[in-house]
Amino acid sequence: MVSSTHHLVQQQLTREQAVPSRKLVKLPPWLEVAKPRLIPLLLATTIGGMALSEGWPLSTPRLVCTLGGGALAAAAAGVLNCLWEQDLDARMKRTSGRALPSGRLSPVSAFIGAISCTLAAATLLVGGVNCLAASLTLLGLCSYVLLYTALLKPRTSQNIVIGGVAGAIPPLVGAAAATGHIGLSGWWLFVLVMVWTPAHFWALAMLLKDDYMSVGIPMLPVVKGLQVTARAITKYGWATVSLSFLGMFALPEGGFLYGILVVPFNARLLQMVHRLDSSPEDLSVAKGLFRWSILYMFGICLLLVLSRLPIAADFDRQSGFLLHQIFAF
């Protein structure tokens, strides 16, 4: 009995510590509602979309305007999400201390901030980039607030599968900023992020299962249980790995180097999803997968950028010549 109680305590601690930085870093209310911790990964996938295009590298002003506009739009989406869910947050112990439900920030101030960020993002992107990039950015904002938060999240356990489109739009913004259009390579990264998102999010949802259950949010672990969720994560993990190798062909150059360097990232991801599939009740495994999935997507985007370096193109040519000689022999 003592051992069982100790195990449950450990599980509870793991769930509460899913994102330790939230306890270590206390943000001011106006910044907290903007959800700044989510923005860096969105900007990383934006850069990944740029690196896949023939327009890479971008000029410094265009790069700054694209990333600045994307950050402002993401902040606006975070604020609007907090506004929409403030009553829900007030009912959950984990979120009751947030700026809006706790009264540290007024809804009017938050709404004015969201509108200001949206207008500033549109101005930066239209004036410093192009209308396509601006339109896609605003589409991503609307998808997150209206499609995912308002429509899908409270109604279906597959909310993140469809609603993940909001987080997958930044690569399209990056491609549009670099070339003025979206090519097949940009769509490849869009699909990769879409497929990666459920495994990433459901790992976190497993940790927060009790919170979602307490307010009736039908996340997959709540509706189907941990075992079914772990099985679904494994399927999406394999799909993510399979799609990631197509980056070899999506890159204008440097694809061979990318294909070699992505192997350890994929091996680690598969190792962790299968470990979770074997032990779906072990929340420490879910926590580890959630953290690694973030590093995984950052790593993919970093590999895309590295693959556009001149040394990567040289590596491709030398490897191609070597393979040609081997097959000729």
N, C-alpha and C positions, 0 to 999 in steps of 0.2 A: 504493500500500500504506500509506504514511504517513497519507494522507488518510482511508482507510478505518478505520485504527486509531484516529485521532483522533475520528472519528464515533462509534465504538463506546464510547470512553471518555466522550464527551459523553452518550450514551444511558445509560450506567451511572450517571453523576453525577445525571442527571435522576431516575432511578428511586430512588436513595438519598435524594434531596432532595424526594421527593413531599410530605412533610409537614415542612417545615423547623423548625417550632416544637418538634418532638420533640428536636431537637438543641440548640436555644437554651434550652429550659426543662427542667431536670431535676427530676422530681417525687420526693418520698419514696415508698418502696416501697408503703406502705399506700394512698397516693393514686393511684399509678400503675396498680395493678390495677383501680381503680374506673373507669378510662378517662374521666376528666373532660372530655376534649376533645369527646366525643360528646354530652355532656349538654345543652349550650346549644341545639343545633338541635332536640333532642327537646322541650325546654321551649318553644321558639319555635313549634313546630307545635301544642303544647298551647294556647298563647295564641291561635293562629290559630283553633282549634276553638271557643274561647270567643267570639272576636270574631264568629263566624258565627251566634251564637245570640241569641235575644231577651233572654237574661239578662245580656248585656253592658251596662255593665262590672260585674264582680264586686266584692263588698265586699273590703276589704283582707285581713281574716283568712282568708276562703275562698280568695282568690288565693294567699296565702302558703302555706296548707296544701296546696293543689293542686300548686303548683310544688315545694314542699319534699318532699312525698311522691313526686312524679314523679322528682325528682333522686335521692332515696335508693333508689328502686326501680331506676333506671337504673344506679346505682353497684353495687347488689347483682348485677344482671345481668352487668355488666362483670367483677366478681370471679369469679362462677361460670363465666363464659366462660373466664377465664384459668386457673382450676382445671382445667376439663375439657381444655384444650388445652396444659397445661404441658409434657407430653412432646413434643408436636408442636412447640411453640415452641423447645424445647431443641435440636431438630434443624435449625432454620432459622437461618442466620447473622443475618438481620435481627432476629429475636426472641429469640435465645439470651441476650441481656443483660437480659431482662425480670426483674422482681422474683422471680417464682416459679422459673423454670428456673435462674436464677443463684444461688439460695439466699439472696437478701437478705430474703426473707419466707417464713415457713413456711406450708405448706398449711393447717395447723390454724388459725393466726391469720387467714388469709384467709377460711376457711370461717366462722369465728365472726363476722368482720366482715360477711360477706354476710348471714348470718342476722339479725344485729343491725339492719342497714340495712333488710331486708325487714320485720321486725317494726315498726320505727320508721315506715316508710312506710305500712304498714297502719293503724297507730294514728292517724297524722296524717290520713289520708284518710277513715277511718271516722268519727273523732271530729269532724273539722273540715270535711268536705265531704259525702260520702254513700257508701253502700255500692256503688252502681253504678260510681262513679269508682274506688273502691278495687279492685273486682273486675276492671275493665278494666286497671288498672295492673298487677295481679298476672298477668293473662293475657298482657300484653305481656312481662313478665319471663320467664314460662314459655315463650312462643313463641320468644324469642331464644335461651334456653339449650337447650331440649329440641328444638323444631322445627327451628330453623336450625343451631345449633352441633352438636348431637349427631346429628340425623337426616339433614338435607339436605346440609350443607356437605361431608362426606366422600363423598357418594354420587352427586350429580348436578350437572351444569354449570348447571342452572336453579335452583340453591339459593337465590340471592338473589331470584329472581322470586317464589317462594312464601314463602321465609323473610322477605321484606321486610315481611310483615304485622306483624312485631314493631315495626318502626320507624314503621309507619303507625297504630298504636293511640293514640298521644298526642292527636291531634285528637279522637278519640272521648272520651277522658278529659276534655278541655277542654269539650266540649259537655255531657257528663254533669255536670260540676262546675257549669256555668252554669245548667242548666235541670232537671237530674235525669233527663233522657232524651236520646236521640240522634235528631236530626232528619236530614232529607235533606241539609242543608248540611254537617253533620258527616261524613256518609258520602261526600260529594263530596271533602272534603279528605283523607279516608282513602284513597280511590281515587287521588287525585292523587299523594300521597306514595308509594303502592305502584308507580305507573307511573314516577315519577321515579327511584326507587331503583336499578333495574338500570343505567340510563345513568350515574348517579353512581358506583355501585360498580364497574362494569366498567371505567370509565376508570382507576380506581386499580388494579384487577386487571391491567390491561395493563402498568402500571409494575412490578408485583410478580410478573409471570408466572414468572420463573425460580425465585423462592422457592417458589411454590405447586407448580411442577413438581418441585422437588427432594424434596418430601415426599408427592407423589401426591394433592394436593388438586385435584379436577377442576373448577377454575374455567373459565369459557368461553374465555378466551384460551389456556389450556393445552390444552383439548380440541379447539377449533375453529380456533385461530389468531387473529392480530391483525386480519386483514381481515374475517373473519366477525364478530368482536366489534364492530369499528367499524361494520359494517352494521347490526348489532342495536342498537347505541347510537343510530344515526340514527333507526331506527324508533321506539324508545322516546322519543327526543327530540321527534319530531313528535307522538306521542301525548300527551306531557306538555304541550306547547304548546296542543294542541287542548282538552284537559281544563281547562287553566288559565283559559280564557275563560269557562267555565261559572260561574266565581266571580261574574260579573256578576249571575247569577240566584240564586246561593246566598246572597248577602248580603241581609240584611233591608232595608238601605238603603245608598246610596253605591256601588252597582254600576257606574254609568256612569263615575265617576271611576276606579274600580279597572280597568275595561276599557281606559281610555286609558293609565293608568300602567303596566299590565303589558306593553304592546306592546314597549318597548325591552328589557325583560328577556327576552321570548321571542325577539326578533330576535337578540340576542346569543347565546342558547342555540343557536338553529338555525345561526347562523354557525359556532359552534365545533364542533358535531357534524358538520357537512358538511366542515369543514376536516379533522377527524379521519378522516372517511370517505375523503377524497382522499389523506391521508397516514397510513395506519394504523401505519406503522413509525416515525413520528416521535413519540417518547415525550414530547417537550416539549409537543406539542399535547395529548396525553392528560393531562398534568399540568395544563395550563391549563384544560381542560374539567373536570377533577376539582375544582379550586379554584372555578371559576365556578359549578358545580352547587351547591356549598354556599351561596355568596352568593345564588344564584337562589332557593333555598327560604327562606332568611332574608328575602329581598326580598318573596316572595309573602306571607309571614306579616305583614310590616310593612305591606304594602298593605292587607291585610284589616283591620288595626287602624286605619290612617289612614282607611279608608273608613267607619268607624263614628263618625268625628268629626262634629259638627254642620255644619261647613263643607262636608263631603262630601255630606250630605243636601241642603243648600241648592244645591249645584252640580248635583245630580241634578234638583231641581225646576226650576231655571232652564234647564237644558239641555233638559228635557222640554218646557217651555213654548216655548222657541225652536224646537225641532223641530216642535212642533205648528203654530206660526205659519208655518214654512217650507212644510210639507205643505199647510196650508190655503190658502196663497197659490198 
